[in-house]
Amino acid sequence: MTRAALLALVLPVALAAISCTPPASDRRESSRQFPEPDRPVSSLGSNEFSTETTRDNRGEAETVMDLAGIETGMTVADIGAGEGYYTVRLADRVGKGGRVLAQDIDDAALGRLGTRIERERFDNVSIKLGAPDDPRLPENSFDRIFLVHMYHEVQEPYAFLWRMWPALRENGQIIVVDVNRPTDQHGIDPLLLSCEFRSAGFELVAFKDKPELAGYYAQFKRAANRPEPKDIKPCRGSPQDAGNATG
């Protein structure tokens, strides 16, 4: 059975939502109307997942952009842009008629990325500082939003995804690349990923295991409606996270 078929079969029963955990006093005020994740969250890792040459040699960015249907003229956001591996390649792909917004919560990384953008003369790239619970994206602005090897580091996934929902244009989609391993080891089980997205008002439209990515590719679109924050139920952590689950 393919991974996609297994996902479709298991997801409805494997990740039942559970009641909300009371908000912790040390959470951001802007997050407290949302449930906490019932799983560990990875510490912030290096902004360089592996060398750009290594990633290009296995065709990572080209594979992801092809799967995502990136075309000239599109407007794209690269969330957790780091040193800009995807930012500059997306800027090349969308061309002068397109736009790329590179976002990160690391000021220092954004400073280095800004220097790179100026040095390589990408006039179609903007840079924005995000927040741990809010990507701070303008509404109705993006054809694609990329979350590459970073979603497991999001401290408040339900608040983060809920606030990202309005940023997509009609037919816009979110692209996730990650690794199937526990969330405190810089990865996330794809079943848990899909459940968290579904809880925040998204639908899974594509899933692929790809060796070129050293992980998997998932693609989501907005569901017909976005739930109210009080109605979001957190997904139960996957079995490989169970020993560290918060709830």
C-alpha positions in Angstrom: 0.0 0.0 0.0 1.3 3.5 -0.9 1.9 6.0 1.9 -0.8 8.2 0.4 -3.3 5.3 0.5 -2.3 4.5 4.1 -2.7 8.1 5.0 -6.3 8.2 3.6 -7.2 5.0 5.4 -5.7 5.6 8.8 -6.1 9.4 9.3 -9.8 9.5 10.2 -9.4 7.1 13.1 -5.8 7.5 14.1 -5.8 11.1 15.2 -9.0 11.8 17.2 -8.9 15.3 18.6 -8.8 15.7 22.4 -10.1 18.3 24.7 -8.0 21.5 25.1 -5.2 21.8 27.6 -5.6 24.8 29.8 -3.3 27.6 28.7 0.0 27.8 30.4 0.9 31.1 32.1 4.2 31.4 30.1 2.4 31.3 26.7 2.2 34.4 24.6 -0.9 36.4 25.3 -1.8 36.3 21.6 -1.8 32.5 21.7 -3.9 31.8 24.7 -7.2 31.6 22.8 -5.8 28.6 20.9 -5.1 25.1 22.2 -1.6 24.0 23.0 -0.1 21.3 20.8 -0.3 17.8 22.4 3.3 17.0 21.5 6.8 18.3 21.9 8.1 21.1 19.8 11.6 21.0 18.3 14.1 23.6 19.5 15.2 26.0 16.8 17.8 24.3 14.7 20.4 25.5 12.3 19.1 27.6 9.4 21.1 25.5 7.1 19.5 22.0 6.8 22.4 20.8 4.7 24.7 22.5 2.2 23.0 24.1 -0.8 25.3 22.1 -3.1 24.2 18.8 -1.6 20.5 19.8 -1.8 20.9 20.9 -5.4 22.8 17.7 -6.3 19.8 15.6 -5.3 17.4 18.0 -7.0 15.5 19.1 -3.9 14.3 22.6 -4.8 13.5 21.7 -8.4 11.5 18.7 -7.2 9.5 20.7 -4.7 8.8 23.6 -7.0 7.7 21.3 -9.8 5.4 19.4 -7.4 4.0 22.8 -6.2 3.4 24.0 -9.7 5.5 27.2 -9.3 5.2 29.3 -12.4 6.3 32.7 -13.6 4.3 35.6 -12.2 3.2 33.8 -9.0 3.4 35.4 -5.5 5.0 33.0 -3.0 6.0 33.2 0.7 9.0 31.3 2.1 8.3 30.9 5.9 11.4 30.1 8.0 13.5 31.3 5.1 16.8 31.2 7.0 19.8 31.6 4.7 17.5 31.7 1.7 18.0 28.4 -0.1 14.4 28.3 -1.3 14.0 32.1 -1.4 16.5 32.7 -4.2 15.4 29.7 -6.2 11.7 30.7 -5.9 12.7 34.2 -7.0 14.4 32.8 -10.1 11.3 30.6 -10.9 8.6 33.2 -10.5 10.7 35.8 -12.5 10.4 39.6 -12.5 6.6 39.5 -12.8 6.4 37.4 -9.6 7.1 38.2 -5.9 8.7 36.2 -3.0 8.2 37.2 0.6 11.0 35.7 2.8 9.9 35.5 6.5 11.7 34.3 9.6 11.6 34.9 13.3 15.4 35.1 13.5 16.6 38.7 13.0 20.2 37.7 12.4 19.2 35.2 9.7 17.1 37.9 8.0 20.0 40.3 8.1 22.2 37.8 6.3 19.5 37.0 3.9 19.0 40.7 3.1 22.7 40.9 2.3 22.5 37.9 0.0 19.4 39.3 -1.8 21.2 42.6 -2.4 24.4 40.9 -3.5 22.6 38.6 -5.9 20.3 41.4 -7.1 16.9 39.9 -6.6 14.5 42.8 -7.0 11.4 40.6 -6.6 12.1 39.6 -3.0 10.9 41.2 0.2 11.9 40.3 3.8 9.6 40.3 6.8 10.1 39.4 10.5 7.4 36.9 11.7 6.3 35.9 15.2 6.3 32.4 16.8 2.4 32.3 16.7 1.8 34.5 13.6 3.5 34.5 10.2 2.2 38.1 9.8 1.2 37.7 6.1 -1.1 40.1 4.3 -4.5 38.7 3.5 -5.4 37.2 0.0 -1.8 37.6 -1.2 -0.2 34.3 -2.0 -0.5 31.5 -4.5 1.9 29.3 -2.5 3.3 29.4 1.0 6.3 27.2 1.7 7.1 25.6 5.1 10.3 23.7 4.5 11.9 21.7 7.3 10.5 24.2 9.9 6.9 23.3 10.8 8.1 21.1 13.7 9.7 24.2 15.3 6.5 26.2 15.3 5.7 26.8 19.0 2.0 27.5 18.5 0.9 25.5 15.5 -2.9 26.1 15.8 -2.5 29.9 16.2 0.1 30.0 13.4 -2.0 28.0 10.9 -5.2 29.8 11.8 -3.6 33.2 11.1 -2.0 31.9 7.9 -5.4 30.8 6.5 -6.5 34.2 5.2 -3.1 34.9 3.4 -3.9 32.4 0.6 -5.5 33.6 -2.6 -8.3 31.6 -4.2 -6.8 28.2 -5.2 -3.6 29.0 -3.1 -1.9 26.2 -1.3 0.6 25.5 1.5 3.6 23.4 0.8 5.2 21.4 3.6 8.5 19.5 3.4 9.5 17.6 6.5 10.8 14.3 7.9 8.9 11.5 9.5 10.3 11.4 13.0 9.4 12.6 16.4 8.6 16.3 16.7 11.4 16.9 19.3 13.9 15.4 16.8 13.2 17.9 14.0 10.5 16.1 12.2 6.8 15.3 12.4 4.7 12.3 11.6 2.7 13.0 8.5 -0.5 11.8 10.1 -0.1 14.3 12.9 0.8 17.0 10.5 -2.4 16.4 8.5 -4.5 16.4 11.6 -3.1 19.7 12.9 -3.7 21.3 9.5 -7.3 19.9 9.3 -8.0 21.2 12.8 -7.1 24.7 11.8 -9.2 24.7 8.6 -7.1 23.0 5.8 -7.5 20.0 3.6 -4.7 17.7 2.4 -4.5 17.5 -1.4 -1.2 15.8 -2.0 1.3 13.6 -0.2 4.5 12.1 -1.5 7.5 10.3 -0.1 10.5 11.7 -2.0 14.1 10.5 -1.5 15.3 13.8 -3.2 13.9 15.7 -0.2 15.3 13.5 2.5 11.7 13.4 3.8 8.2 13.9 2.5 6.2 16.5 0.6 2.6 17.5 1.6 0.3 20.0 0.0 -2.7 21.6 1.7 -5.5 24.0 0.6 -8.0 26.0 2.6 -11.2 24.2 3.7 -14.5 25.9 3.0 -14.5 27.4 6.5 -12.0 28.4 9.1 -13.0 27.3 12.7 -13.2 29.7 15.5 -10.2 29.5 17.8 -12.4 28.2 20.7 -13.6 25.3 18.5 -10.1 24.0 17.6 -9.3 20.7 19.3 -5.7 19.7 19.5 -4.6 16.4 17.8 -3.2 13.6 19.9 0.5 13.2 19.4 1.6 10.3 17.2 2.8 7.0 18.8 6.4 7.9 18.3 5.8 11.1 20.2 3.7 9.5 22.9 6.4 9.4 25.5 6.8 13.1 25.4 3.2 14.3 24.8 2.0 17.2 26.8 -1.5 16.0 27.4 
